[in-house]
Amino acid sequence: MNKNTISTMKPASLFEKFSLKNATNIGGVNLLADYALDVLNLPEIFQNHLSIQKASNAVYPLADSLTTYVLASAIGTERVFHLKFLEDDPLLRAKTGWNKLPDATTFYVDIHRFTRECDVNSIRLVNKEMLRRILPKECILDIDATVETVYGNQEYAAVGYNPTKHGRKSYHPLMFFEGKSQALINAVLRSGNASCSDEFNRAFQQTLSMLPEHSSVDYVRADAGFAGEEIYAQLEASTRKGYVAKIKRFSDLWRHAACFPWRRVEYTDLVVEVKSFLHQAKSWSKPRRIVMVRYRSEEASPIQGRLFPDWQTSAMVTNLSWAEEDIWRFYNQRCAQENYIKEMKHGFGMDRIPTQYFLPNYAVLLLKGIAYNLVLSMRKEIATPRFSRMTAIRLRRELLYIPAVIIYHARRWVLKLKETYRYQTDYLIMRQRLDALR
């Protein structure tokens, strides 16, 4: 760079004045709100299924209050007190017909109304209505558990497995996703000292009841935490085609596996070997098929491979008769569930615990799951390819957060969006698709 170059930048001196009326920085939310309120009719779904209601003269009926929170979560409101930034938004006021949206205090009062398990379960029925639009006919159920660290003395929080905050109290929710659509079918909030298998059978049956009439569970994938005779018997009885679950490398399993030879599989950048055999653990009622896979990089030196074999080995239990390598590939697709959980945490604030009490926290977890499915459903039904696979954070940045002004012109209200918005064509296509669904 020439040091003698003279800068031509001439910053303008601008006078600041807070006088712009009816301005919003979330103009693109008009699409999301129309989809939630007009296509899905979320307030009516809440009204039909909630087991509790507010007084008939309440300014904000409970169904409307919860719908507002779901919309706020979809927009990116991770914590309840962040609702204050949306209270006076002119776009949301226009969509709801309110002079002011419910504030954080109102929602705290409303969420503390959930004092019984049946009240929490009524939120599940709302999610079930949404799943009718998302789930395929043949479902792959992916099961996992995650950790939500708490920073207080929340009810039923306990010290348990916590890989990032050792020794801190947490919750340990069970998560049930559908592998093809990415939809959250069910979530079960549990104490932090619960193991993966605690409450599994009850949660699994509850998840099956969440499926709409046109859907069934063909396959189940689960990690090594979901193990034992009771769980395997449950999966064998409840799946139409089969299951694959990772299994820990117990010593008796390893001794038995040594009796069977490895088979080399052709692969591109890995050396892969597989084997399968029947094995009956002491606690099992019958023998089950075990599939074992080991692999290493082809780039390992011959000496290293001979003296220090860097094999990565895993074992799976299954009732499927597929080739071993197909079982391995199918199970590996379950890894996408980790991304779905990250999306729930980073995109919807699933791990932001709002209250001191267990059942209200449980209700908020399910409401955030509905917000997650709302964005998923909107992407599936109206999004153009540009937006169909975006994370929630990126979708907000590129579609929802558009500066706009609401004006009254020609005897109607008009939302004037930013003129230089780069994806206008996509937006208009999505608007046409949305209008066709009404």
N, C-alpha and C positions, 0 to 999 in steps of 0.2 A: 504493500500500500504506500502511495506517495504521501510523505509526511507534510508536504506543502499543500495538499488538497484542503480547500476551505469548505466547511460545512455550509450547506444551503438551507438547512432546517431553520424555519422561522416560526417558533411557537406563537400561536395566537393568544391574545389575552381575552378570556371569556368571562363575562359576568354571569354569576350563578343566581338562579331564581327558582324556587320551588313552586311552580305554577302550572305544571302539566297535569291536567285532569284526566281521570279514567284511563291511566296508563298501567300496563301490566308487563312483566318480563316473562310471562308463561303463556303467551298467545297460542302456542301449539297445543296447550292443554284443552283447548276447545274441542279437538278431535277426541281426546281421551274421555272428557266429560260427556260428550254426546254418546259415545259408545257405552259408557257405564250407565248413564241415566236413561237414554232413549232405546238403545238396543237391548242391553241386559236388564234394564229396569231394576237396578240394585235396591233402591229404597223399598220397592214392593216385595222383592224377595226377602229382605230382612223383615219386613212387616209380617209376612206370611209365616215365618219360621221362628222368630224370637219367642222365647218362653216368658219374657218379662216385658213390660211396657211402662211408659211414664204416664203421668196424669194427662187427661184429654186436652187440658188447656196449656200444656207445655209449649214453650216457644220453639224448642227443637225436639221433636219426637225422637225416640231412641233410634228408630230405623234410619232417620235422616242424619242423626249425629254420627252413627257408625259408618254410614255411607260416606260422609264427609271425611272421616278419618282414613277410610280405605283410599279415597282419592288423594288425600294428602300424603299417605305413605307411597302411593304410586308415583306421585310427583317428586318425592325425595325427602319427605319429612321424617327423619329417623327417630326423633324424640318428641314426646307429647308437647313439651313447652315450645317446640319450634312452630306449633300451630299459630303462634302470635304473628308470624310473618305472613300468614295467609288470611288473617281475619278480615282485612279491609281490601283484599284484592278485588278489583272491579269485575274481572272476568268470572271468578267463582261466585261473586255476589249475583251477577246477572244470570248465571246458570242455575243457581239455587233459588233465586227470588228473595233472598234475605238481604236486609240492610247491613248485616254483619254476620260473619260465619261464627259458629261456636268456638269459644276460646278454650285454652288448655284446661282451665278450671272446670268448665262445663263437661269436658270429656273425662276428666279425672272422676268427677261425680258419677257420670254415666257408667264408666267401666267398673267402678266399685259396686255397681248393682249386681254384678255377676258373682253371686255368693254360693251358688249351688252347681254341682257338676252338670245337671240337666240344662242349666242356663248356658254353660260353655258349649255343651253338645249341640245346642240349637244353632250356634254359629257354624258348626260343621255342616248342617243341612243347607246353609247358604252356599258354602263351598261346593257341595254336591250338585246344586243347581248349575253352577258355573262349569263343573267338569263335564256336563253333557255336551258342551260346545267344543271341548278340548280333546278329550280322551279318544283314542282309536278303538276299534272294535276288539282287537287282540292286544292286550296290554302286557308290557314287561315291567314287573314291580321291582324297583331297586330300593333296598332297605339299608339305612345307615343311622348312626347316632352321632351327635355333635355335642360340644361343650359350650355353655354360655356362662362366662365368668360374671359373678355379681360383686359389687363393691359396697356391701352393706350387710344387713341381717335379714334378708328376705326370707319369707316363710318357706320352709322345706328346702331351702338351699343348704348344701352340705359339702364338705371336703371330699373329693373323690378324684378320679383320673382327670388331670388337667395338664395337658402337654405344654401350655404356654405360661400359665400362672400357677406354678406349683404351690400347693398348700392353701390356695384361695377357695372359698366356697363357690359353688356353681350349680347350675341346672344341667341336666343331661337329656335333652329331648330326643325322641325317636322320630325319624323322618322317613316318609314313604313317598317316593317319586315314581312317575311313569317314565320309563326309559326312552321311549320314542318321542313323546310330546313334551317332555321336561316338566309336566304338570305336577304340582304338589297335591297328592291325594289326601294325605293325612299327616298330622304332627301331634305327638303326644309329649307333653311336658312332664318331666320326672325330676326327682331329687338328684343332686349331683353325685351322690354315692351309689346310684343305681348302676348295675352292670348292663351290658347291651341286651341281655336276654330277659331282664326283669320286665314284667308286664307284657312280654312279647305276644303271647297267645291272645290276650284280650285286645291288644292294640291291632294285631293282625286281622282278627275277625271284624273289628270296628272298621278297618280300612277296606275290607271286602264289601262291607255294607255301604261304603261311600261310592261304589261304582254305579254309574247309571245302568239302565236296563240293557243297553246295547253293547256294553263292554264286559269283558271277562279277563281274568288273569291267566295268561298262557304260560308265562315264565316268571321265575323269581330269582334275583341275584342278591347275595348277601355276603358280608365279610366274615372273618373268623370269629368275631364276637358273638355271632348268632349261631351257636352250636349246641348240640345235645339231642338226645332221642326225641324229646317232646317237640322241639322245633322242627326237626327233620320230618317227623310224622305229620306234623301240621302242614308243612309245605307239600308233602307227597299227596295229602288228601285234598288240598285246596287249589292246586294248579292243574290246568288242563293238559299241559305238555311236560313240564318238568322244572327243575331248579338247579342252580349251581351255587354252592357256598364254599368260600375259602375255609380251610381247616388248619389248625395249628399243627406243627410238626412234633407230635408226641413220640416218645421213644419207641413204644410198641409199633406204631405206624411205620416209623423209619426202619425198624428191624425187618418188618414184613416187606417193605418196599425193596429192600436189598435183594430179595429173592427173584426179582423180575428185571429183565434187561431193558436198557434204554433204546429208543428208536429215534434215529436222526431224521429231522424234518428239514426240507429245503426252505431256506429263508434268505432274504436279501442281505441285511447287514448284521445278522445275528447267527450264532450257532445254537440251534434249538434241538433239544432232545425231549422225548415224551415217553410216558408209560402209563398203564392203567391196570387195575386189579381190584378184586373184591376184598373188602376188609370189614371185620366186625369188632368195634371197640367194646370194652367190657360193659359199658352202660347201654349199648345199642341192642335192640330186640332182633335185629337181623343184619346180615352183611349188606354193605353198600359199596357202590363203585367209587373208587378213588382215582383221580387223574392227577398225575404229577408232571410238572414241566420244569426243565432247567435250561438256562440260556446264558450266553456270554457273548461279548463282542468279538468279531472276527479279527479285530486289530490287535488283540492280545498277543504278545510275543510267544514263540514256541516254548522258550524257557519258562516264562511266567506261567503259561498255561499248563506246563508239565509239573512244576514245583509248587505253584500257588494257584490252583484252579479257581478262577473268579466266577464260578457258576452262581447265578441267581436262581434259587429253587423255590417253587411254591406247590402247594397241594390243594386240591378241591374235591369236595364230595358232591355227587350228582346222581340223578336217576335218568339222565339222558344217555342215549346210546351213540351219540355222535363221535366222530374221530377226536382223539385227544387234543389235537391242535385247534380244532373248531371250538371245543369246550373252552380252551384257554383264550382264544380271541373273543368269544362271546362274553366271558367273564370280564375281560379287560375293558370292554365297552362300558361297564359299570362305573369306571373311574370318572366318567363325566358327572356322576352324581356329586362328587366333591365340588365341582364348579357350580352346581345348582345350589348347594349349601352356601358357598361363598357369595353367590348372587343374593341369597336371602339375607346374609349378614351384611355385606358391603352395599348392596343396592336398596335394601328395605329395612335395615337396622334391626334384624331379628334378635340380635344379642344386646339390644338396648333395653334393659329391664325397667319398666316405668313405675312400679308400685312395690310396696312392702309385702303384698299379699299374693298367695299362690294362684288362686282362681282368676283374679283380674289379670295377672301376668299371662296366664294360660289363654284367656280370651284375646289379649293383644297379640299373642303369637299366632293364633288362628286368623285374626283380622289381617295381619301382615301377610299370611299365606294367601288370603283372598286377594290382597293387593298384587302380590306376585303373579297369581293366576289371571288377574285382570289384565295386566300388561302382556302376559303370554297370549291370552285369548285375543286381544286387540291385534297383536302382531300376526297371529295366525289368520285372522279373518279379513283384515283390511290392509296390512302393511305391504309395501312394495319390496322387491328383493333387497333393496338397499338397507331397509330397516328391519327385515324379518329375523335376522340373527343377532342383532345388537344386544349388548348387555343393557340393563336398565339405566345405568349411569350414562352410557354413551347415547342411548335413545333420548334421554332428557336433554342432554347437551345439544344434540343435532336436530331434534324434532319438537320437543315440548317447550324449551326455553327460547321462545321467539318474542322479541319486543313487539308490543302492539298497543293500540289505543282504541277504546270503544267510543263511538260517536253516534249521534242520532241524526240520520240523514234520510230524506225522502220517506218520512213517516215510518221508519224502522231503525232498529239498532244495527250497527255495522261494526265488525271487528276489523280494523285496519292493521294488517300485519306488516312487518318490516319489508320494504320494497326490495332490498338487496338479498333477501333470504335465498340461499343457493339451491335449495331443494324444492322449489315451488311446484315443479311438475309432479314430483312424487306426492307432495301434499295434496294437490288437486285430485290426483288419482285415488288417494286414500279417502278423500272427502266423497268422491263419487261412489266408492265401494261401501262406505258407511251409510250414505243416504239410501243405497239399494237394500240395506238390511232392515231399515225402519219399517 
